[in-house]
């Protein structure tokens, strides 16, 4: 009798573990800012939603097939980097000297490992290079030509910077220069957070930065704790917005710290942090997933390209407030 009870308890435990490990989720953003429905054609709205859905489905498929969250995040962000719709990779905005300068970072929550790159001009997918820094170097953050030298040593192909430049981004730069202002087009970063069946959380973020930026300006995206953070004990966060304010508020880590030390929900923690950003004069948003698969897509702007998909069937793709 005792032996039967023992086996019964083992079976219950295994079933419980299997049930837990069948849950996973992924969330994505394509930047936050002044995104108004009145300024969006039906065709453009459809294009943005289709690309967000495509990116989500790529990452979701990896997770569904027992893949790792780090693979899902990288694959999802590469879809967005290869699209001209978003301020990352192919669609990156231009600096004052009419070049593309890209930043990216990635972090895994099981071991708190991280990789970041900034000032990238000749690598097609900066998120893949950031992952290579994380996994195949003793460093966390590489920049400029040094990061590209590292890329070459790892077999990456360099491409000319002109491959990233689109007419849309070139016209945006020219218009801003005419107004002698760099106050527009601060937003457009892409990011992804995923939790796999093993409960491992990964966060990643990629951007072309700020239109008309000068002096090799770097925002929050490649700074671990500001633009990207992941910890299996709390949550994963990817930020988008006015980078200087997100750096000063250490946004991604601040949300995680509230969960860890103050036992806040991820929803309340995000609202607290974005409130601090706004009080200082900054704008933007965050996406995230906590260890219990709760998802946030919060922002204090007029809109944020965003979406999520969960193993229980819940899914959403949204743009406006």
VOBA-1610 file (N, C-alpha, C; in pm, whole numbers, padded with zeros to 5 digits, always signed):
BEGIN
Unk+00082-00121+00000Unk+00000+00000+00000Unk+00086+00126+00000Unk+00188+00128+00086Unk+00279+00243+00093Unk+00349+00263-00040Unk+00383+00150-00105Unk+00452+00159-00233Unk+00362+00222-00340Unk+00233+00186-00338Unk+00138+00243-00433Unk+00121+00393-00411Unk+00114+00432-00283Unk+00102+00574-00251Unk+00225+00650-00299Unk+00341+00589-00280Unk+00468+00650-00320Unk+00469+00675-00471Unk+00429+00572-00548Unk+00426+00586-00693Unk+00323+00690-00737Unk+00210+00693-00666Unk+00106+00789-00697Unk+00155+00933-00679Unk+00230+00955-00570Unk+00285+01089-00545Unk+00386+01128-00650Unk+00465+01031-00694Unk+00563+01059-00798Unk+00494+01102-00927Unk+00388+01028-00963Unk+00314+01059-01085Unk+00253+01199-01077Unk+00196+01234-00961Unk+00138+01368-00943Unk+00244+01476-00959Unk+00360+01451-00902Unk+00470+01548-00911Unk+00514+01567-01054Unk+00529+01457-01127Unk+00572+01465-01266Unk+00469+01538-01352Unk+00342+01508-01328Unk+00236+01575-01403Unk+00235+01724-01374Unk+00258+01759-01249Unk+00263+01901-01210Unk+00377+01972-01280Unk+00493+01906-01284Unk+00611+01965-01350Unk+00586+01982-01499Unk+00527+01878-01560Unk+00501+01885-01703Unk+00403+01997-01736Unk+00303+02010-01650Unk+00205+02116-01670Unk+00270+02252-01662Unk+00355+02270-01564Unk+00425+02397-01546Unk+00515+02426-01666Unk+00586+02324-01713Unk+00681+02344-01820Unk+00617+02359-01957Unk+00486+02343-01966Unk+00418+02363-02093Unk+00377+02508-02115Unk+00401+02593-02017Unk+00362+02733-02028Unk+00479+02818-02077Unk+00450+02908-02170Unk+00553+02999-02222Unk+00483+03122-02279Unk+00561+03225-02306Unk+00502+03349-02358Unk+00609+03435-02423Unk+00564+03524-02509Unk+00655+03617-02577Unk+00584+03750-02597Unk+00657+03859-02581Unk+00602+03993-02600Unk+00703+04075-02679Unk+00654+04166-02761Unk+00741+04241-02851Unk+00696+04386-02859Unk+00791+04476-02886Unk+00755+04616-02914Unk+00835+04665-03034Unk+00779+04766-03100Unk+00845+04827-03214Unk+00865+04975-03197Unk+00868+05019-03070Unk+00892+05159-03040Unk+00769+05231-02992Unk+00791+05336-02913Unk+00683+05419-02859Unk+00707+05563-02899Unk+00598+05640-02907Unk+00613+05781-02942Unk+00480+05843-02980Unk+00486+05947-03062Unk+00365+06016-03106Unk+00305+05937-03223Unk+00235+05832-03189Unk+00175+05744-03289Unk+00025+05762-03283Unk-00031+05838-03378Unk-00173+05871-03377Unk-00244+05805-03494Unk-00363+05756-03469Unk-00441+05690-03574Unk-00471+05786-03688Unk-00490+05914-03657Unk-00521+06014-03760Unk-00407+06030-03860Unk-00285+05996-03815Unk-00168+06012-03903Unk-00129+05882-03972Unk-00207+05777-03952Unk-00172+05644-04003Unk-00272+05601-04110Unk-00223+05568-04228Unk-00312+05515-04331Unk-00348+05370-04296Unk-00455+05323-04354Unk-00495+05184-04331Unk-00387+05087-04378Unk-00321+05123-04488Unk-00216+05037-04542Unk-00097+05028-04447Unk-00059+05145-04391Unk+00055+05145-04299Unk+00023+05071-04170Unk-00097+05092-04118Unk-00138+05022-03997Unk-00135+04871-04018Unk-00184+04828-04132Unk-00184+04686-04165Unk-00042+04632-04176Unk+00047+04710-04237Unk+00186+04667-04253Unk+00256+04650-04119Unk+00235+04746-04028Unk+00297+04737-03896Unk+00245+04615-03820Unk+00114+04595-03823Unk+00056+04483-03749Unk+00100+04349-03807Unk+00109+04341-03938Unk+00152+04216-04002Unk+00297+04183-03965Unk+00382+04285-03961Unk+00522+04260-03927Unk+00538+04222-03781Unk+00463+04285-03692Unk+00464+04248-03551Unk+00416+04104-03534Unk+00311+04069-03606Unk+00258+03933-03598Unk+00359+03832-03650Unk+00423+03865-03761Unk+00526+03776-03816Unk+00638+03752-03715Unk+00684+03860-03653Unk+00793+03848-03556Unk+00750+03764-03436Unk+00630+03791-03385Unk+00579+03715-03272Unk+00568+03566-03305Unk+00518+03535-03423Unk+00498+03396-03461Unk+00629+03320-03474Unk+00732+03389-03520Unk+00864+03325-03530Unk+00914+03286-03392Unk+00909+03379-03298Unk+00955+03349-03163Unk+00866+03248-03093Unk+00736+03260-03112Unk+00640+03168-03050Unk+00663+03025-03096Unk+00689+03008-03225Unk+00713+02876-03281Unk+00835+02809-03217Unk+00939+02887-03193Unk+01059+02835-03128Unk+01027+02788-02987Unk+00954+02869-02914Unk+00917+02834-02776Unk+00826+02711-02772Unk+00732+02705-02865Unk+00637+02593-02868Unk+00708+02460-02893Unk+00817+02465-02970Unk+00892+02344-03002Unk+01004+02317-02901Unk+00981+02364-02778Unk+01074+02343-02667Unk+01206+02418-02684Unk+01206+02523-02766Unk+01326+02602-02786Unk+01355+02694-02669Unk+01474+02750-02669Unk+01518+02839-02562Unk+01468+02981-02587Unk+01443+03051-02477Unk+01397+03189-02489Unk+01500+03278-02558Unk+01628+03251-02539Unk+01731+03333-02603Unk+01724+03319-02755Unk+01693+03198-02803Unk+01679+03179-02948Unk+01555+03250-03000Unk+01447+03244-02922Unk+01322+03309-02963Unk+01339+03460-02970Unk+01406+03518-02871Unk+01424+03663-02868Unk+01511+03709-02984Unk+01622+03641-03008Unk+01709+03680-03118Unk+01636+03671-03252Unk+01567+03560-03277Unk+01498+03540-03404Unk+01388+03644-03425Unk+01316+03676-03318Unk+01208+03774-03326Unk+01262+03913-03360Unk+01368+03953-03291Unk+01424+04086-03315Unk+01486+04096-03454Unk+01543+03988-03505Unk+01600+03991-03639Unk+01494+04021-03744Unk+01373+03971-03724Unk+01264+04002-03817Unk+01239+04152-03821Unk+01241+04215-03705Unk+01215+04359-03696Unk+01334+04439-03746Unk+01456+04391-03720Unk+01575+04458-03771Unk+01579+04456-03924Unk+01527+04352-03986Unk+01531+04338-04131Unk+01417+04413-04201Unk+01329+04475-04123Unk+01217+04551-04178Unk+01250+04700-04181Unk+01205+04768-04284Unk+01226+04913-04292Unk+01128+04990-04206Unk+01032+04921-04145Unk+00928+04989-04069Unk+00976+05043-03934Unk+01080+04981-03879Unk+01119+05012-03742Unk+01260+05071-03736Unk+01285+05144-03629Unk+01414+05210-03609Unk+01515+05111-03551Unk+01556+05017-03634Unk+01656+04918-03597Unk+01700+04849-03725Unk+01827+04812-03735Unk+01872+04743-03855Unk+01843+04822-03980Unk+01775+04759-04076Unk+01748+04819-04207Unk+01673+04951-04198Unk+01587+04967-04100Unk+01506+05088-04089Unk+01562+05193-03996Unk+01687+05180-03957Unk+01746+05272-03859Unk+01746+05417-03907Unk+01726+05507-03812Unk+01734+05649-03841Unk+01880+05688-03865Unk+01899+05808-03919Unk+02033+05853-03955Unk+02087+05955-03856Unk+02218+05948-03837Unk+02286+06045-03753Unk+02307+06174-03830Unk+02361+06276-03765Unk+02382+06406-03827Unk+02469+06397-03952Unk+02562+06301-03954Unk+02650+06286-04071Unk+02597+06185-04173Unk+02467+06156-04163Unk+02396+06072-04260Unk+02449+05929-04263Unk+02479+05876-04145Unk+02517+05737-04130Unk+02422+05669-04033Unk+02418+05537-04040Unk+02344+05458-03944Unk+02440+05412-03835Unk+02403+05434-03709Unk+02481+05389-03594Unk+02387+05312-03502Unk+02406+05181-03494Unk+02309+05095-03426Unk+02360+05042-03293Unk+02267+05020-03203Unk+02296+04965-03070Unk+02205+04845-03045Unk+02252+04750-02963Unk+02168+04635-02927Unk+02221+04572-02800Unk+02131+04501-02731Unk+02172+04428-02611Unk+02080+04309-02589Unk+02130+04211-02514Unk+02052+04092-02483Unk+02098+04040-02347Unk+02005+03980-02271Unk+02037+03930-02138Unk+01953+03807-02107Unk+02016+03709-02045Unk+01947+03586-02006Unk+01930+03581-01855Unk+01810+03545-01812Unk+01775+03555-01671Unk+01820+03440-01585Unk+01863+03328-01644Unk+01903+03215-01561Unk+02040+03236-01499Unk+02130+03303-01570Unk+02267+03324-01519Unk+02308+03471-01519Unk+02216+03560-01552Unk+02241+03705-01559Unk+02354+03739-01654Unk+02374+03657-01756Unk+02474+03687-01858Unk+02415+03790-01953Unk+02501+03873-02012Unk+02452+03980-02099Unk+02558+04017-02202Unk+02509+04070-02313Unk+02599+04120-02418Unk+02539+04244-02481Unk+02625+04340-02517Unk+02577+04465-02575Unk+02678+04521-02672Unk+02628+04591-02773Unk+02714+04658-02871Unk+02655+04795-02901Unk+02741+04890-02937Unk+02693+05023-02975Unk+02779+05079-03087Unk+02722+05175-03161Unk+02793+05238-03271Unk+02821+05144-03386Unk+02735+05045-03407Unk+02755+04946-03513Unk+02712+05004-03647Unk+02799+04994-03748Unk+02771+05052-03878Unk+02770+04951-03993Unk+02825+04832-03970Unk+02846+04741-04083Unk+02799+04599-04058Unk+02718+04578-03955Unk+02667+04445-03923Unk+02517+04442-03945Unk+02468+04347-04023Unk+02327+04342-04061Unk+02235+04331-03940Unk+02266+04243-03846Unk+02179+04220-03730Unk+02257+04240-03600Unk+02252+04362-03545Unk+02324+04390-03421Unk+02285+04301-03304Unk+02159+04253-03299Unk+02117+04169-03188Unk+02195+04037-03188Unk+02229+03986-03306Unk+02306+03863-03316Unk+02449+03886-03268Unk+02504+04003-03298Unk+02638+04036-03250Unk+02637+04053-03098Unk+02533+04115-03044Unk+02523+04130-02898Unk+02521+03993-02831Unk+02448+03900-02889Unk+02444+03765-02833Unk+02582+03698-02840Unk+02653+03723-02949Unk+02787+03665-02963Unk+02881+03721-02856Unk+02868+03851-02826Unk+02948+03910-02718Unk+02914+03842-02586Unk+02787+03818-02562Unk+02742+03754-02438Unk+02797+03613-02424Unk+02794+03537-02531Unk+02825+03395-02523Unk+02969+03358-02556Unk+03039+03443-02632Unk+03171+03403-02678Unk+03280+03506-02650Unk+03258+03589-02551Unk+03364+03681-02507Unk+03358+03692-02356Unk+03464+03746-02298Unk+03465+03768-02154Unk+03410+03905-02118Unk+03357+03975-02217Unk+03308+04111-02196Unk+03155+04116-02201Unk+03101+04231-02164Unk+02957+04256-02173Unk+02927+04358-02283Unk+03011+04458-02299Unk+02978+04573-02383Unk+03095+04608-02474Unk+03074+04599-02605Unk+03174+04640-02703Unk+03116+04751-02791Unk+03201+04841-02840Unk+03150+04953-02918Unk+03232+04979-03043Unk+03167+05045-03139Unk+03233+05095-03258Unk+03311+04993-03338Unk+03426+05039-03388Unk+03509+04953-03473Unk+03560+04831-03399Unk+03580+04845-03268Unk+03624+04729-03189Unk+03520+04619-03189Unk+03394+04657-03178Unk+03286+04558-03182Unk+03281+04491-03318Unk+03306+04568-03423Unk+03304+04510-03558Unk+03425+04424-03585Unk+03540+04459-03526Unk+03657+04371-03535Unk+03629+04237-03468Unk+03562+04243-03353Unk+03522+04120-03284Unk+03427+04040-03372Unk+03335+04110-03438Unk+03240+04042-03526Unk+03312+03967-03638Unk+03408+04031-03700Unk+03483+03967-03807Unk+03556+03843-03755Unk+03612+03853-03636Unk+03684+03739-03578Unk+03591+03621-03551Unk+03461+03649-03542Unk+03362+03543-03518Unk+03288+03502-03645Unk+03336+03550-03759Unk+03280+03506-03885Unk+03168+03591-03941Unk+03140+03707-03882Unk+03038+03795-03935Unk+03085+03860-04064Unk+02992+03888-04153Unk+03022+03957-04278Unk+02993+04105-04261Unk+03089+04189-04300Unk+03067+04333-04297Unk+02996+04377-04423Unk+02901+04470-04409Unk+02834+04526-04525Unk+02847+04678-04520Unk+02834+04742-04635Unk+02850+04886-04640Unk+02734+04955-04568Unk+02764+05067-04503Unk+02663+05138-04427Unk+02545+05183-04513Unk+02569+05204-04641Unk+02463+05250-04731Unk+02351+05147-04743Unk+02379+05021-04711Unk+02276+04917-04718Unk+02163+04940-04618Unk+02190+05016-04514Unk+02089+05041-04411Unk+02004+05165-04440Unk+02051+05252-04527Unk+01988+05383-04546Unk+01868+05373-04638Unk+01754+05423-04590Unk+01631+05426-04670Unk+01595+05570-04700Unk+01520+05590-04808Unk+01478+05725-04847Unk+01394+05790-04738Unk+01311+05711-04672Unk+01225+05764-04567Unk+01307+05823-04453Unk+01410+05749-04410Unk+01493+05799-04300Unk+01579+05917-04344Unk+01624+05917-04469Unk+01705+06027-04520Unk+01621+06154-04527Unk+01498+06142-04572Unk+01409+06259-04577Unk+01378+06311-04437Unk+01361+06220-04341Unk+01334+06262-04203Unk+01450+06344-04149Unk+01571+06298-04177Unk+01690+06370-04131Unk+01698+06509-04195Unk+01673+06516-04324Unk+01680+06645-04394Unk+01576+06742-04340Unk+01457+06691-04310Unk+01351+06778-04256Unk+01389+06832-04119Unk+01449+06748-04037Unk+01489+06791-03904Unk+01602+06892-03913Unk+01696+06870-04004Unk+01806+06965-04020Unk+01754+07101-04065Unk+01652+07101-04149Unk+01594+07227-04194Unk+01535+07306-04078Unk+01478+07232-03983Unk+01419+07298-03866Unk+01522+07324-03757Unk+01646+07279-03783Unk+01755+07293-03686Unk+01713+07244-03549Unk+01652+07126-03549Unk+01603+07067-03425Unk+01623+06918-03429Unk+01647+06858-03314Unk+01655+06712-03306Unk+01554+06659-03204Unk+01441+06730-03194Unk+01344+06694-03092Unk+01243+06590-03140Unk+01241+06560-03270Unk+01146+06463-03322Unk+01212+06327-03340Unk+01127+06227-03359Unk+01175+06094-03395Unk+01274+06035-03297Unk+01249+06052-03169Unk+01336+05992-03069Unk+01310+05843-03053Unk+01193+05800-03101Unk+01149+05666-03066Unk+01151+05572-03186Unk+01140+05442-03161Unk+01134+05346-03269Unk+01212+05220-03240Unk+01277+05215-03128Unk+01349+05097-03084Unk+01262+04972-03093Unk+01324+04856-03119Unk+01250+04730-03115Unk+01302+04645-03000Unk+01215+04558-02948Unk+01257+04475-02836Unk+01168+04354-02820Unk+01217+04257-02744Unk+01142+04135-02723Unk+01179+04075-02587Unk+01081+04017-02521Unk+01103+03941-02398Unk+01030+03809-02412Unk+01094+03700-02371Unk+01031+03568-02381Unk+01065+03484-02258Unk+00971+03397-02222Unk+00996+03298-02118Unk+00964+03161-02178Unk+01058+03069-02166Unk+01040+02938-02228Unk+00980+02837-02130Unk+00965+02714-02176Unk+00900+02611-02096Unk+00978+02574-01970Unk+01106+02608-01968Unk+01189+02583-01850Unk+01191+02700-01754Unk+01114+02804-01784Unk+01108+02920-01697Unk+01222+03017-01714Unk+01302+03000-01819Unk+01413+03091-01844Unk+01365+03213-01923Unk+01400+03330-01873Unk+01359+03456-01932Unk+01477+03520-02006Unk+01449+03570-02126Unk+01550+03645-02201Unk+01488+03776-02249Unk+01568+03883-02244Unk+01525+04013-02296Unk+01627+04062-02399Unk+01577+04128-02502Unk+01666+04185-02602Unk+01609+04314-02658Unk+01697+04406-02700Unk+01655+04535-02751Unk+01752+04578-02861Unk+01700+04646-02964Unk+01785+04690-03075Unk+01733+04822-03129Unk+01824+04910-03171Unk+01782+05044-03216Unk+01883+05109-03309Unk+01833+05205-03385Unk+01918+05293-03463Unk+01943+05424-03391Unk+01882+05438-03273Unk+01907+05557-03191Unk+01816+05674-03226Unk+01870+05794-03220Unk+01794+05918-03236Unk+01829+05985-03368Unk+01728+06028-03442Unk+01751+06100-03566Unk+01835+06225-03542Unk+01935+06247-03629Unk+02021+06365-03623Unk+02114+06366-03502Unk+02137+06249-03443Unk+02226+06244-03327Unk+02369+06281-03367Unk+02442+06337-03271Unk+02578+06383-03294Unk+02673+06323-03190Unk+02801+06333-03219Unk+02907+06301-03125Unk+02900+06156-03073Unk+02856+06064-03160Unk+02847+05922-03120Unk+02758+05902-02998Unk+02649+05977-02993Unk+02552+05965-02884Unk+02505+05821-02868Unk+02494+05775-02745Unk+02445+05640-02713Unk+02329+05654-02614Unk+02221+05585-02640Unk+02105+05589-02552Unk+02103+05473-02455Unk+01983+05435-02412Unk+01971+05333-02308Unk+01979+05191-02359Unk+01954+05170-02488Unk+01939+05034-02541Unk+02055+04940-02508Unk+02182+04980-02529Unk+02290+04885-02501Unk+02334+04883-02356Unk+02269+04961-02272Unk+02310+04969-02131Unk+02225+04871-02050Unk+02290+04766-02002Unk+02220+04664-01925Unk+02165+04728-01796Unk+02036+04706-01773Unk+01970+04767-01657Unk+01889+04889-01693Unk+01921+04952-01805Unk+01844+05068-01850Unk+01749+05027-01962Unk+01806+04978-02073Unk+01723+04937-02185Unk+01681+04792-02182Unk+01762+04709-02118Unk+01739+04564-02117Unk+01775+04505-01982Unk+01692+04415-01932Unk+01725+04342-01810Unk+01642+04215-01805Unk+01704+04107-01752Unk+01633+03980-01734Unk+01685+03908-01612Unk+01592+03854-01534Unk+01625+03778-01414Unk+01513+03676-01391Unk+01547+03549-01391Unk+01445+03445-01373Unk+01367+03458-01243Unk+01426+03523-01144Unk+01360+03537-01014Unk+01259+03651-01011Unk+01263+03735-01114Unk+01171+03850-01117Unk+01102+03863-01252Unk+01175+03915-01351Unk+01111+03946-01479Unk+01215+03974-01587Unk+01166+03995-01707Unk+01247+04046-01817Unk+01183+04172-01869Unk+01265+04273-01903Unk+01215+04403-01948Unk+01293+04450-02071Unk+01222+04509-02167Unk+01284+04580-02279Unk+01221+04718-02287Unk+01304+04820-02298Unk+01257+04959-02294Unk+01261+05024-02431Unk+01181+05129-02447Unk+01186+05213-02567Unk+01145+05353-02528Unk+01218+05451-02578Unk+01181+05588-02544Unk+01299+05682-02550Unk+01289+05790-02479Unk+01395+05892-02476Unk+01506+05839-02386Unk+01610+05788-02449Unk+01713+05710-02381Unk+01780+05775-02263Unk+01804+05907-02272Unk+01873+05975-02163Unk+01796+05962-02031Unk+01665+05967-02038Unk+01583+05955-01917Unk+01573+05812-01868Unk+01579+05719-01963Unk+01575+05577-01924Unk+01707+05535-01860Unk+01817+05595-01902Unk+01946+05569-01838Unk+01943+05624-01695Unk+01899+05746-01680Unk+01901+05812-01550Unk+01812+05742-01448Unk+01709+05675-01496Unk+01618+05603-01406Unk+01646+05454-01399Unk+01748+05409-01472Unk+01783+05266-01476Unk+01655+05184-01488Unk+01577+05214-01590Unk+01438+05171-01599Unk+01418+05021-01590Unk+01488+04945-01671Unk+01463+04800-01675Unk+01494+04734-01541Unk+01606+04771-01480Unk+01642+04712-01351Unk+01552+04763-01240Unk+01511+04889-01249Unk+01425+04946-01145Unk+01295+04867-01131Unk+01241+04824-01244Unk+01118+04744-01240Unk+01145+04610-01172Unk+01254+04546-01210Unk+01291+04417-01148Unk+01316+04433-00999Unk+01384+04540-00961Unk+01417+04561-00819Unk+01292+04580-00734Unk+01193+04649-00788Unk+01068+04666-00712Unk+00999+04532-00688Unk+01006+04444-00787Unk+00947+04311-00772Unk+01023+04231-00667Unk+01156+04240-00672Unk+01240+04160-00583Unk+01237+04211-00440Unk+01251+04341-00420Unk+01268+04395-00285Unk+01138+04447-00222Unk+01047+04497-00307Unk+00923+04552-00253Unk+00801+04466-00280Unk+00824+04353-00346Unk+00716+04258-00376Unk+00604+04322-00457Unk+00640+04417-00541Unk+00542+04480-00629Unk+00506+04385-00744Unk+00387+04400-00800Unk+00353+04329-00922Unk+00428+04395-01037Unk+00449+04322-01145Unk+00520+04380-01259Unk+00442+04499-01315Unk+00310+04492-01309Unk+00226+04601-01357Unk+00248+04728-01276Unk+00244+04717-01145Unk+00262+04834-01060Unk+00404+04887-01065Unk+00499+04795-01073Unk+00640+04836-01080Unk+00665+04918-01206Unk+00611+04872-01319Unk+00630+04945-01445Unk+00567+05083-01438Unk+00446+05092-01382Unk+00379+05221-01372Unk+00458+05317-01283Unk+00514+05265-01174Unk+00595+05349-01085Unk+00717+05404-01158Unk+00782+05320-01233Unk+00905+05361-01301Unk+00875+05461-01413Unk+00774+05433-01493Unk+00740+05525-01602Unk+00691+05659-01547Unk+00631+05658-01431Unk+00589+05783-01366Unk+00712+05868-01334Unk+00817+05804-01284Unk+00940+05876-01252Unk+01004+05933-01379Unk+01001+05855-01486Unk+01054+05901-01614Unk+00980+06026-01661Unk+00847+06020-01654Unk+00765+06132-01699Unk+00787+06256-01614Unk+00802+06239-01483Unk+00823+06352-01393Unk+00953+06426-01424Unk+01051+06353-01477Unk+01178+06416-01516Unk+01171+06481-01653Unk+01065+06449-01729Unk+01048+06507-01862Unk+01066+06409-01976Unk+01080+06281-01945Unk+01102+06180-02048Unk+00976+06105-02086Unk+00979+06043-02203Unk+00865+05965-02252Unk+00913+05832-02308Unk+00822+05735-02312Unk+00855+05606-02369Unk+00769+05496-02312Unk+00819+05374-02323Unk+00742+05261-02274Unk+00828+05140-02246Unk+00766+05037-02192Unk+00836+04913-02160Unk+00744+04795-02191Unk+00807+04682-02225Unk+00736+04555-02229Unk+00806+04461-02132Unk+00733+04362-02083Unk+00797+04270-01990Unk+00713+04147-01960Unk+00779+04046-01907Unk+00714+03924-01860Unk+00777+03889-01725Unk+00693+03859-01625Unk+00750+03815-01498Unk+00757+03663-01493Unk+00810+03611-01385Unk+00833+03467-01374Unk+00703+03387-01372Unk+00591+03455-01346Unk+00460+03390-01344Unk+00383+03410-01475Unk+00453+03457-01578Unk+00398+03479-01712Unk+00301+03596-01722Unk+00304+03687-01625Unk+00227+03810-01637Unk+00298+03903-01735Unk+00222+03962-01825Unk+00279+04045-01931Unk+00240+04190-01912Unk+00335+04281-01939Unk+00305+04424-01941Unk+00346+04483-02076Unk+00270+04583-02121Unk+00305+04663-02238Unk+00260+04805-02202Unk+00341+04875-02125Unk+00300+05002-02067Unk+00381+05116-02128Unk+00317+05233-02142Unk+00386+05347-02203Unk+00316+05476-02163Unk+00389+05588-02172Unk+00331+05718-02138Unk+00334+05812-02258Unk+00328+05755-02377Unk+00324+05830-02502Unk+00186+05808-02567Unk+00170+05858-02690Unk+00042+05842-02759Unk+00022+05702-02814Unk+00130+05628-02828Unk+00117+05493-02881Unk+00246+05415-02868Unk+00237+05284-02889Unk+00354+05197-02891Unk+00318+05074-02974Unk+00400+05045-03074Unk+00381+04923-03151Unk+00413+04805-03059Unk+00315+04714-03043Unk+00335+04613-02942Unk+00245+04491-02965Unk+00284+04379-02905Unk+00202+04260-02914Unk+00257+04149-02828Unk+00174+04051-02799Unk+00219+03936-02721Unk+00144+03812-02764Unk+00199+03698-02725Unk+00135+03570-02753Unk+00173+03473-02642Unk+00073+03406-02584Unk+00095+03315-02473Unk+00050+03174-02510Unk+00108+03077-02443Unk+00077+02937-02471Unk-00067+02900-02439Unk-00135+02980-02358Unk-00275+02952-02326Unk-00372+03006-02431Unk-00315+03066-02536Unk-00399+03117-02645Unk-00419+03266-02645Unk-00389+03333-02535Unk-00403+03478-02530Unk-00306+03543-02628Unk-00356+03638-02707Unk-00271+03709-02801Unk-00328+03847-02828Unk-00241+03941-02863Unk-00285+04077-02893Unk-00178+04148-02975Unk-00222+04233-03067Unk-00131+04321-03141Unk-00196+04459-03143Unk-00129+04559-03088Unk-00187+04691-03070Unk-00089+04800-03109Unk-00142+04918-03133Unk-00057+05032-03171Unk-00087+05154-03085Unk-00215+05189-03073Unk-00252+05316-03011Unk-00279+05302-02863Unk-00291+05415-02797Unk-00319+05418-02653Unk-00456+05360-02625
//
